[in-house]
Amino acid sequence: MLKKMLMGACLGLALTTGAQAADGLDTVKSENEITFAMSGAYPPFNFVDEQGDLAGFDVEIGKEIAKRIGVEGTPIATAWDGIIAGLLANRYDTIIGSMAITDERLKTIDFSDPYYRSGAQLFVKKDSDIGDIQDMSGKKIGVTLGTTFEEWLRKNAPEVEIRTYKGVPQMMMETQSGRISGFVTDRLTGIMAIKDKGMNIQMAGDLLYPELIGIALQKENPELLAAINKAIADMQADGTYQQISEKWFGTDIR
C-alpha cells in the first residue's frame, strides 16, 4: 500500500498535465494487486464484519473482478465524502462501493458499465404519518454525507432540515429514537438493513429517483476499464454474478 502511495506521489506531475506513464492495468498486473475503496458503512453492500474485515456484495464483486484480471483484490475502507479525492490521489486503483454514475462525477472520473440498478428511497418509522417526501417539509431528514442522495435533497427538497451521517446504521438509530423523522438511502440497502436489525422502520412513497451503479476509476485508463467491463459481463453470463447477488439479497439485483 505504501508503495502505491509513493508511486502516486512520483506520478503527481504527470497526472496534473493529464498524462499517465502507463495504463492502470499495467500497474495492477505489475503489482499483482488491484485495490478498491468503499465506505464500509453500507450493509449489505459493504460493511465491517465481526472479525473486523470488510465484507458484503461490493467486496465479493471486487474480488471476483480481480480474480478474472489475474491479480489479488484488496478492499479498502475510507470516508465516503473524500473517496473520489483518494482515487485521484492514487490511494487506490478503483472505487467499488455502490457509487452512482452521474454526469457531475463523469467530469473527473470514469465508470465501468453498471453492475446493478437501484435508487433513492425515503424511510420512516412504521407508526409515522409521513407518506412521501412532501410530508417531510420542515422536518429533520438524515442522509449519508457526500452521497448523491444528499445532493438531490439539497436541490429538490429545500424545505427539509438535512442532517448528515457516516452511514445507514446511524440513521436508522436516529429515526428509531425520533431524533430525525426519516432518512434517504439506497432502497436495497435500507430494506436489508431494516431486516437485519429488526427495526420498526418502513419505506415511504416511491423511489425519489433511479440510479445506475458503476465501478469508478481514473480517466485515461482504457485497458483497465475494458478489463473490468469484460469481467462484469463474464460474471453475469456464467452465473457467478447471480450467485453473489442471491447470497446477499436473495435475488438477482441486476
C-alpha positions in Angstrom: 0.0 0.0 0.0 2.9 2.4 0.9 4.4 1.5 -2.5 1.2 2.7 -4.2 1.2 6.0 -2.3 4.8 6.7 -3.1 4.2 5.8 -6.8 1.2 8.2 -6.7 3.4 11.0 -5.4 6.0 10.4 -8.1 3.4 10.4 -10.8 1.8 13.6 -9.5 3.4 15.9 -12.1 2.4 13.7 -14.9 -1.1 13.4 -13.7 -1.5 17.2 -13.4 -0.6 17.5 -17.0 -3.2 14.9 -17.9 -0.8 12.2 -19.0 -0.1 8.9 -17.1 3.0 6.9 -17.6 1.0 3.7 -18.2 -2.5 2.4 -18.2 -3.8 1.3 -14.8 -4.0 -2.3 -16.0 -0.2 -2.4 -16.4 0.2 -1.1 -12.8 -2.1 -3.6 -11.1 -0.6 -6.5 -13.1 2.9 -5.5 -12.2 2.0 -5.3 -8.5 -0.3 -8.4 -8.7 -2.9 -6.4 -6.8 -5.9 -4.2 -7.5 -7.2 -2.1 -4.6 -10.8 -0.9 -4.4 -12.3 1.6 -2.0 -15.6 1.7 -0.2 -17.1 3.3 2.9 -17.5 0.1 4.9 -20.7 1.5 6.3 -23.3 0.5 3.6 -24.5 -3.0 4.5 -25.2 -5.4 2.9 -23.2 -3.9 0.0 -20.1 -3.2 2.1 -19.5 -3.3 5.9 -17.1 -4.4 8.6 -17.9 -7.9 9.8 -17.5 -9.4 13.3 -13.8 -10.3 12.5 -13.1 -6.7 11.6 -12.8 -7.5 7.9 -14.6 -5.7 5.0 -17.4 -7.9 3.7 -20.5 -7.7 1.5 -21.7 -7.7 -2.1 -19.3 -5.0 -3.3 -16.3 -6.8 -1.7 -17.2 -10.1 -3.4 -17.8 -8.4 -6.7 -14.4 -6.6 -6.4 -12.5 -9.8 -5.5 -14.2 -11.7 -8.4 -13.2 -9.0 -10.8 -9.6 -9.1 -9.5 -9.6 -12.9 -9.9 -10.6 -12.6 -13.6 -8.0 -10.0 -14.2 -5.5 -12.3 -12.7 -4.5 -10.3 -9.6 -5.3 -10.1 -5.9 -8.2 -7.9 -4.8 -7.8 -5.7 -1.8 -10.8 -3.8 -0.4 -10.0 -0.5 1.5 -12.4 1.4 3.8 -12.3 5.2 3.6 -14.7 8.1 4.3 -17.3 8.5 1.6 -17.0 12.3 1.4 -13.3 12.0 0.4 -13.4 8.8 -1.6 -13.1 10.4 -5.1 -10.2 12.6 -3.9 -8.5 9.5 -2.7 -8.9 7.8 -6.1 -7.5 10.9 -7.9 -4.5 10.9 -5.4 -3.7 7.2 -6.3 -4.5 5.9 -2.8 -6.4 3.0 -4.5 -7.0 1.8 -8.0 -10.8 1.9 -8.2 -13.9 2.5 -6.1 -16.2 -0.5 -5.8 -18.6 0.9 -3.2 -22.0 1.3 -4.7 -21.2 4.6 -6.4 -23.9 6.0 -8.7 -22.9 7.1 -12.2 -23.6 10.8 -12.5 -22.8 13.5 -15.1 -21.0 15.5 -12.5 -18.8 12.7 -11.4 -18.0 11.8 -15.1 -16.3 15.2 -15.4 -13.4 14.0 -13.3 -13.5 10.1 -13.3 -14.6 7.2 -15.5 -17.1 4.5 -14.7 -17.5 0.9 -15.8 -20.7 -0.5 -17.2 -23.4 -0.6 -14.4 -23.2 -3.6 -12.2 -26.6 -3.0 -10.6 -29.5 -0.7 -10.6 -31.3 0.8 -7.6 -32.5 4.2 -6.4 -33.1 6.7 -3.6 -35.8 5.8 -1.1 -37.3 7.6 1.9 -37.6 5.5 5.1 -39.6 6.4 8.2 -40.9 4.8 11.4 -43.8 2.4 10.9 -46.1 4.5 13.2 -45.2 7.7 11.3 -47.9 9.7 9.4 -45.3 10.6 6.7 -46.4 9.1 3.3 -43.8 10.6 1.0 -41.1 13.2 0.7 -43.6 16.1 0.5 -44.7 15.2 4.1 -41.2 15.9 5.3 -41.5 19.6 4.9 -40.0 21.3 8.0 -38.8 18.0 9.5 -35.4 16.6 10.0 -34.1 14.1 7.5 -31.0 12.0 7.6 -28.6 11.3 4.7 -25.1 9.9 4.3 -22.6 12.8 3.8 -21.2 13.2 0.3 -23.8 10.9 -1.4 -25.9 11.7 -4.4 -28.9 11.4 -2.0 -27.6 14.5 -0.1 -27.1 16.4 -3.4 -30.6 15.5 -4.6 -32.3 16.6 -1.3 -30.4 19.9 -1.2 -31.6 20.7 -4.8 -35.1 19.2 -4.7 -36.3 19.4 -1.1 -35.1 22.7 0.3 -37.9 22.7 2.8 -36.5 19.8 4.8 -33.9 20.1 7.5 -30.9 17.9 6.5 -28.7 16.0 9.0 -25.7 14.2 7.6 -24.3 10.9 8.9 -21.5 8.4 8.2 -23.8 5.5 7.3 -27.2 3.8 7.4 -26.9 2.2 10.9 -26.6 5.7 12.5 -29.6 7.0 10.5 -31.7 4.0 11.5 -31.0 4.5 15.2 -31.7 8.3 14.9 -35.0 7.5 13.2 -36.0 4.8 15.7 -35.3 7.2 18.6 -37.2 10.1 16.9 -34.3 12.5 16.7 -35.0 12.6 12.9 -38.2 11.9 11.1 -36.7 9.8 8.4 -33.7 9.2 6.1 -32.9 8.7 2.5 -30.6 5.9 1.2 -30.5 3.2 -1.5 -33.7 1.2 -1.4 -32.0 -2.2 -1.4 -29.6 -1.1 1.4 -32.4 0.2 3.5 -34.6 -2.8 3.1 -31.8 -5.2 4.0 -30.5 -3.2 6.9 -34.0 -2.9 8.5 -34.5 -6.7 8.1 -31.1 -7.4 9.6 -31.5 -5.2 12.6 -35.3 -5.8 13.1 -36.0 -2.1 13.1 -39.5 -0.6 13.3 -38.9 1.3 10.0 -40.6 1.2 6.6 -40.4 2.7 3.1 -42.4 5.8 2.5 -43.6 6.6 -1.1 -42.0 5.6 -4.4 -38.3 5.9 -5.4 -37.2 9.5 -5.4 -35.1 8.7 -8.5 -33.4 5.6 -10.0 -29.6 5.1 -10.1 -27.2 3.1 -12.1 -24.2 1.9 -10.1 -20.7 1.5 -11.6 -17.1 1.0 -10.7 -15.1 4.2 -10.6 -11.5 4.6 -11.9 -9.3 7.4 -13.1 -9.7 8.7 -16.6 -7.3 7.7 -19.4 -7.2 4.0 -18.3 -8.9 2.3 -21.3 -7.3 -1.1 -20.8 -8.2 -1.3 -17.1 -11.7 -0.1 -17.9 -12.1 -2.7 -20.7 -10.8 -5.5 -18.4 -13.3 -4.5 -15.6 -16.2 -4.4 -18.1 -15.2 -7.8 -19.5 -15.1 -9.3 -16.0 -18.5 -7.9 -15.2 -20.0 -9.2 -18.4 -18.4 -12.6 -18.0 -19.6 -12.9 -14.4 -23.2 -12.1 -15.5 -23.0 -14.6 -18.4 -21.7 -17.6 -16.4 -23.9 -17.2 -13.4 -21.3 -16.0 -10.9 -22.9 -12.6 -10.5 -26.3 -14.2 -9.8 -24.7 -16.4 -7.1 -23.1 -13.5 -5.4 -26.3 -11.4 -5.6 -28.5 -14.2 -4.3 -26.1 -14.7 -1.4 -26.6 -11.2 -0.2 -30.1 -10.2 -1.4 -31.9 -13.5 -2.1 -32.4 -12.3 -5.7 -30.5 -11.1 -8.8 -30.4 -7.3 -8.3 -29.5 -6.6 -12.0 
